[in-house]
């Protein structure tokens, strides 16, 4: 045997917790295709017998549940034997443990990295809190070597009904908590399940510095292991059955992403894996105090949809109730002909005669000589030249290539959720303000105080932010700096008061006056989906795509009348894959109406695959180094015709800034002293595993 593969003291401590004194258990040792087994009632006898086995390259497991006493008569009694009968499901009398196995998703046959383990640990803590709110007792938490185990004590007979119930429990937790990085194993419900023996090393693949072999061990345990009651297990199992299909007549065409956008439900992030998509909401629609990541909408591979809020007070709310909150008639009976008519009207994009009353715009009267309405080249040449004023964004590479944001034009900005659109726009606003351009912002997604906290953080810079002592990876601007920054912003920055609502017709009626009154050079609208465009026109036949087109035309008129630059954010119709401009808006026409269009990308796997597909295999890796976090794509720039221009950026967590390079330090005008302090990155918190 090898002494560095096992720790006998840790094995003894673990089995003393997991098994009753004198209880029969099996130890199973896997070495390649070889299976070595032994049945024991004494931990000391088992440890002594381990000395007889070559443990190099092995992985060692123990039986989770109560084994029938007759198995002790098998030939591997109190010793280890090769190629013998091991414990089967029919050999188990009853369940002793519910194992929740959280495993980082990675290539087969390799160990986990520290980062992957951290993700599994974070999900495990969320699972514990979720079950604690449902009055579950505290579990044993253990490191399996490559993932995290949660062990809950149970007492159930070995019956097909109980096995099915435990399977549904694991499926419910998998549905709620699994993501593209960490998966809850749904297959560990069978009675004869074996699990990693704590105190032994997980030897999967080669042991490297990045992916080392680690010893499995118990991380935390309660003073007393209480059992989960059967009714609590039944309640959890029932949550998997909450998956409810959409209305049968529209199931094939129901678009949950479009539904979320239409009803202005704010999404913090989207996770997609194995044909399942999870929309993590910024706040629970039933209780706004329940913030991300507690409330989610989940679309399953079969099209069924689940709503889940982790808080116990929301445990009774499901997808049906959520949909009825926004669509009171969603489940009323409709015949197929009505459904087809509604769908066709909803999808069509048509021209109609618009009656414009929201924006003041008067054309010159027709001259006596109609020919005066057209100009010759010489006349145009001799006309007074209008200076083209461009607003710099403060992002040097972007400004050098694009030239800034020209007044009298409008820009569309899009990107997947979580791509840092708002972060980039805030920085554009600060860059414009720093050069003396007045900025007006509508932010329907964020409350005013939260928006300002983010803006203060970005304006402050590294020297004037500090890490929260309460929350992991949370930074904020030092309070003593906020008045100075606010003084600098005064007269150049104005934020819409969200208490006046989101009706765009009402906002548009005063926007022209406000822009002129504040002499606003830059107007940012974040975002179009939050605004209520329903009564932008009096035409009852107009659909959402007509409303969007009229919205953009309104902004275009405003930018020319008020000589300002207007940026608006439009979310894509779909939230997966490599985003293109045609994915934005209802008919693809939004990109044709604007002067400029930019897409903010997050440099994730989808982006890399899409970039390589468009420009050639390996091109993304050649273009962007591994430290690049975000990319601004210039999709359309009317002045130069520029397109397919990708500008790399680097996200700095502490300041929420997107930088041109890792070493860039921006000092805004509020810091008139130009103070550059000494910055030391605080050390990472110690994790409960290494």
N, C-alpha and C positions, 0 to 999 in steps of 0.2 A: 504494500500500500504506500501512498504518499501522504506525509503528514500535512503538507500544505493544501491538500484537497479538502480536508475536513477539519472541523474543530469539535472535538468530542464533548467539550463542556457546553457549547452552544446547542449541539444536537440533544444532549440530555435535558437541558433547560427547556427546549422547544417541545420535545415529546412529553415532558412532565406537565406541560400546559395543555397540550392537544389531546392526550390520551389519559384515561383513568388508570389508576394503579391496578395492574394485573390484566388490563384490557388487551385482547389479541389485536395485533397489527401486522401488516406486511411491509417489508422494505424491498423495493425493487430497484435493481441497478441495471442501467442501460449502457452498453458499451458497443457502439456500432450496431450490428444486427444481433448481438448477443443479449439475452435477457437472463439476469441472475436474480433469484428470488429467495426470500426467507421469511418465515412466520415466527413471531416472538411475542412473549408476554412480559419479558424483562428487558428494560432498556440497557442495563449493564451487560447482559448476555449478548445482546445485539451488537453493542459497541465492541465487545471483545471479538466477535465473529467478523467484524469489518476488517480486522487486522489480517484476515486470511485471503482477502480479495485485493487484486491489483486495481487500484482506483484511478490510475492514470487514464485520462480521456473518457471518464465515465460521468454520467449524471444520475443522481440518486433521488429516489422518490419514496413517499410513504402513503399508505392507504388512508383516505379521509374518514370513512364511516365504519360502523360496527360490523365486524365480520362474524359470520356464524362459527361457533366454537368447533364444529367438525373439521374445519379447514386446518386446525392445529395438528391434525393427524397426518397431514401430507408429508412427503419425504423431506421437505426443507424445514421441518420443525427445529427451531433453535439453531439453524445453520443456513448457509447459503448454497444453493444448487443451481446449476445451469440447465436451461431447457426443461423446466418442470411446469406443472399446472399452476397458474396464478389466479388471483381473485377475479371472479366474473360478477356480473350484476346480480345473478341469482344467489351468489354466496353472501350477499349483504342482507342483514336482518333489518337495519334501520339507518336512517340518516343521522349524522352527528354534526356535520358542518355544511354551511352554504359558502362555497368559495366564489368570490368575485375576483376574477383575474384580469387585471388591466395591463395590456401588453402594448408597448410602442410598435407602431407599424414600421417595418423595415424589410430589407431583403432576407430571404430564408437562409437559415444556417449561420447567422452572425450574431454577435452580442450587441447590446444597446450602447449608445453613447450616453454621456452624462446628461446632455441636453434632452435626449429622448426619455431618459428616466425622470427628469424634472417634469416633463409634460405628463407622464403617467401619474406622478405623485400629485400634481395639481388636480388632475381629474379625480383621483382617489379621494382627495379632501372634499371635493364637491359632492361626490357620492355619499360620503359619510354624513355631510350636513343635510343632504336631501333626505336620507333615511332617518336621521336624528329628528327632523321635523315631523316625521311620521311615527315618532315614539319608539324607534328601534334602539336597542342598547348599543353601547360602544363596541366596535369590533377589535379583533387583533389585526394590526397592520404589519405586513412583512415585505421584505425585499426578496423577490424570487430569484434574483441574480440579474434578470433582464427586464423585469416589470415589477408591478406592485400587486400584492395579494391583500384582500380584505376577507377575514374569516369571521363569519357570524354563526354562533351556536344555534342549532335547531334540533328538534326531536320529532321525527316523522317516520312512520313505517315505510318500508320499501314496497310501494305500490305503484302501478302505472299512473294512477291519478296524481300522486304526489310528485312523481318524476316530471309529469307534464306541467304541474304547477311551478316547480322550480325552474323548468325550462322557460316558462313564460316570464318568470321573475327576471331571469338573465336577459331575455329578449327586450323586456321593458327598459331595463337599465342601459342596454346597448343602444336602443332607439333614442334614448334621451341624452346619453353622455358620449357615446363613441363619436369620433371625428376623424378627419384624414390623418391624424397623427397617433391617436391612441384608440385601441379597440377593446371592448369588453368581450371576453370569450363566452360565446353562447352555448358551447358544447360541454361544459364542465359540470353538468347537472346529473350525469348518470351515476348510479349508486356505487359502482366499483371504481370511481375516479381516484387516481393517484395524483399527488402534488409534490412539488419540490421539497425535499427534506431540508429544513433550515439548519444551518451549521455545515452545509456542504457546498462546494463550488459548482456554479453553473458553467460548464465547459462547452460552450457552443461556438463553433468556428475557431479561428486562430485568435489568441489573446494579443491584442495590440494596445498601444498607448491610448488610442481614441476609443477602441471597443475592447476593453479588458474583460477577462473572466473575473466574476465577482462572487463572493460567498453569499449565499442566501441566508437571511437571518430575520428574526423578529425585530421590528422597529419600535412599536409601541403595543402595550396590552393594558386592558382595564384591570383594576384590582380584583374584580370578580367578573367572570364571563357569564352574562345572563343570556338566556335563550330568546330567540325571536318567536313570538307566538304565531300559531298557524293562521289566525285571522289577519295578522299583519302581512304574512306571506301571500295570502289570498288577495289582499288589497293591492299589493304590488303587482301580482300576476294579472289582475284585472286591468291595470293601466296599459298593458300591451294590447288589450282588446279595444282600447279607445280609438284605434284607427278607424275613421269614418270616411267613406267615399263622398265625393261631391255629388251634386244632384245627378241622378242617373241619366237624364236627357242631355246633360252638357258635360259629362265626365271626360269624354275624349278630347274636348277642346278647352277645358277649364285650365287657365294659366294662373297658377298661384302667385307668380312673381308680378304679373300684371295686376292681380287683385290687391296685392300688398301696396303697389305703387298708387293705384287708383284711390285707395282709401287712406293714403297718407300715413301708413304704418311705418315707423322709422326702424330700420334694420341696422344693427351694429356690425354684423359680419355674416357671411354666408359660408357654410362648410358643405362640400359635396364629396361623396365617396360611395363607391359601390352602388350607384344608381339611387342613392338616398341623398336628399338635400335638406340641410338644417338652416333655418333663418333665425339667427339670434337677434331678438328684438331689443331696442335700446331701453324700452320699459314695457311692463306688462299692461295690456289694454284694460285689464280689470282693476289694476292697482298701480298707479304711476310710481309709487315708492319702491316697487320691485324692479330694479335696474338690471341691465345686461351683466352676466349671461343667464339670468334666472328664467326668462320667458322665451320660448322657442316655438316656431311653427316648423313641422317636419313633414316633408313629402317623401313617401315610401315608394319603392320600385313599382308597386302595383297601382300607383296613382292615388292611394288613400292618403289622407292628410290628418295629422295629429297636432293639437295645440297642447302645450305643457308649460305650466309655471311651477317652479320648484318650491314655492312657498306653500305651506300647509293650508293657509287661508284661501288659496286659489285652487286647491286640489280638485274641487268639483267642477271647474270650468274646462270645457273641451272645445274641439274645433267647431262643432255644430253651434254651440252657444256664441263663440266668437264671431262666426259668420253672420248669425242672426243679429248680432249687435250692429253690424254695418249694413246688412241686407235683411230687413224684417220679413221679406217675402221669398227668401232664397229657397226655401223648401216647399213652397206652395206648388201644387200640381199644375203643370203646364203641358199642353200637348206638343208633339214633336214639330208640328207646323209653326207654332208660335216660337218654339226654341230656335228653329232655323231662321225665322224672320228676325228675331232679336240679334242672333249672332251675325247675320249678314249686315244689318244696320250698324252693328258695333264695329265691324271690321272695315266697312267701305270708307273710302276717302273721296269726297266729291267737292266740286266747286259750287259755291252758292253766292248769291248777291248779299254782300255784307253791308250793313248800315253802320257806319262809323260815327259814334257819338262820344267815345271815350277820350279821344285825343284831338286837340285843336289843331287843325291843319287846313290852311286856306291857300289855294293856288291863285296865281295871278289871273286877272280877267283876260279873256281872249282879246288880242290886239286888233286894231282896225285892219292892219296888214298881216294876214296869217303867216306870211313868210318870215315875219320877225320872230316866230316861235322856234326857228331853226337858225343855227349859227354856223358861219364858215370857219375854216381853219385860221384865217388871219384875224377874225374877230375874237376867237378864243385866245389866240396868242397875245393879243393886245389887251385882254381883260386883266384887271388887277389879280395878282396871284394870291391864292389862299394858302397860308402856311399850314403844312401838315404837321400837327403837333402830336408827338408820340409820348405816352406815359411809360417810363421805365418800370420794370417789375422789381429791380434789385437783384435778380438772378442774372449774373453777368453773361453766362454762356447763352442763355435764352435771349436776352436783350441784344446780344451781338448778332445772333443769327436771324431773329425775327424783327428786331428794330423797335421793340416795345409795342404798346397798345395804342393805336391811332384814335384820336377823338373823332366822333361822328360815325364810328363803326360798332358792331356788336360781335361778341365772341361766344361760342358754345364750348363749354367744358364738360367732358363726361369721363366716366371711369367706373370700374367695378366698385362695389361697396368695400370700404376699407382700403381703397387705393391711395388715399391721402388727398382727395380733391379739396376738401375744406382747409386742410393744412396748407396746401399750396396757395389757395386763394387768400388766406389770411396773410401769408408772406408777401403776396403780390400787393395787397392793400398797404402793408407796412412799408414796402419798397416805394410805392407811389407817394405815400404821406411823407416819407423821409426826403423826397425830392420836391415837396411843396404842393403836391396835388391833393385836393380835397376828395375824400372818399365817403360814399354812402353804401351801407350794406343791409340787405335783408337776409336774415338767417332764421328760417322757419323751423329748422331741425333742432336748434339749441336754445335753451332759455338764456335770457340776456346775461345773467350773472355767470353762467357757465361759459358762454361765448367769450366774455371779457376775461375770465381766468385763463382761457387758452391764449387769447391775444396778448395778455400781459406776459405770459410765459414765453411766447415767441419773441416779443419785443425785448424782454429782459436779457436773454443770452445766458451763457454758462456761468458767468460770474455772479449772477443775481437770482439764481434759482436754487432750491434746496429739495432734497429727497424727503418724502413723508416718512415719519417714524411709525406710522400706523399701517400703511398699505404698501405692498410690494411694488416696485417700479413706478411709483407715483411721484411726480415732481410738480412743483408750483413756484410761482414768482414770490420772492420775499415781500412780505407786506409793506415794509418800509420803502420799497421801490415803486409801488403802485401809484401813489399820488404824483410822483415825478413823471411817470410815463403818461398818466392821465392828463397832466398839464401840457405835455408835448402834443398829445392827440387833440387837445381842445381847439375847436375851430376848423379842424381838418378831418375829423372822423365823426360819423353819425350812424347809429344802429337803429333799425326799425324796432318799434315797441310792439312785441308780439301780442300784447293784450288787446290790440285793435283788430286781431283776427287775420285771416289769410285770403280774404276775398280780393282777387286781383283787380276786378273792375273798380272797386272802391280805392284800392291802392293806386291804380293808374290815374284816377281822377285828380289825385293830389301830388303824384310823383313829379309831374312836369314843374309845378310851382315850387316844390321842395328842392329839386335839383337846381333851379335858377336861383332860389333864395340862398341856398348854401354854397352856390357856385361849385357844385360837385363836378369834378373831372372824371371820376371813375365810379361806376355803380355796379355792385355785385349782388346777384340774386341767387341764393343758395337754399332751396333749389326749386325748379319748376313743379315737381311732383307734389310739393307741400302746398302750393298755391291752389286756391279754389278758382277754377277757370269756367265753372259751369254756366255763369250768366255773363260771360264776356261778350256774347252776341244774343240778340233777341230771336234768332232763328231757331225754332224748336226742333228742326230737323238736323241741326248741327250735332256732330258726334265729338268724341274727345280729341280726335285727330284734327278736326276743324278748329277746335278751341286752341290746341297747341300752335297751329299755324298762325292764327290770329294773334296769339300771345307774342310770337316772335315778330310779326309785322308791327305790333304796337311798340315793342322795344326798338325796332329799327327806326320808326318815326321819332321816338323820343331822343335817340342818340343824335339824329341829324338836327332836330329842332333845338336841342339844348347843348349841342356841341360837346358831348361827353362820350366816353367809352362805356359800354354796358356789357358785362359778362353774366351769363346765366348758366346754371348747372342743369343738365338733363340726364337722368339715369337711363341706362340701357334697358331695353325690354327684357333681355335675358341676362343672367348673372353668372354665366359659365363660359370658359374658353377664352380665346384671344379677341378682345373687343375691337370691332371696326365701327366706322361712323354709321353705316347702314343699320346697325343694331340699335341706334338711338332714335327715339321718337316713333310715332305710330306709322308713318308712311315713308320714312327715309327722306322726307322733304326738308326737315329742319336743317340738315347740313347744306342744302342748296340756298336757304334763305339767309344764312349768316355770312359775315365777312371772313371770320376766322373760326377754326375748330381745332381744339386741342384735346387729347386724351391723356389722362393721368393713369399710368400703369404701375402696378406693384410687381416687382421682378420676382415672380414666383414660378412654379413649374409650368403653369398654363401659359404664362408670358413667354418663357424660354422655348417651349414647344411651338407656340404660334409664330414666334419670330423666326425660328429655324425653318419652319414650314414655308414662310413667305420669302425668306432671303437666302435659304440654303443651309444645309446641315452644318452645325458648329459655328454659324455666324454669330449667334447670340453670345457664346462664350468668348469669341474673338472681339466683339464690340464692347462688352461690358465686363468689368472685372468682378470678382466674387463679392466685393464690398458694396457694390451698387444695390440700393434698396428700391428705388423708384425711377421711373422713366417718364418724361414728358414727350409725347408724340405730337408733332405738328402735322395735323391731318390736312389742314387747309389754311392758306394764308393768301388772301386775295391780292395784296400789293405785289408780291414777288412770284406767286404761283407755287410756293414751296409746299412740298408734301413728303411724307415718309422720312421726316427728320426726327431722330430719336435723341433726346438730350438726357444723359444720366444724372441722377441726383443721389445724395446720401442722407438718410434720415438720422437725425440726432435726437434720441429719446428724451433727454433731459430738457431740451428747449423746444421740442416739437418742430424743429426747423428742418427744411430740406436744403442741403448745401451743395455747392458746385463741386467741392472736393472735401475730403475728410478734415483737412487742416484749416478750412476757411473759417474766419471769425468776422461776423458782421456786427458793426457797432452803429446803432441807430442814433438819430439826433438828440434824443432825450438825454443820452449819456454825454453831455457836453464836455465833461472832463476827460472823456476817452479812457476811463479807467479799465485796465486789463489786469484782472486779479490772477492769483495763482490757483490753478484748478487741479484738484486731485480726485480721480475717480474713486468713490468708496468701494471697498472690497465686496465681493459677492457674499451673500448670506450663506452660512454653513448649512449644507443639506444634511438630512438624516441618513444619507448613504454616500458612498464614494465610488 
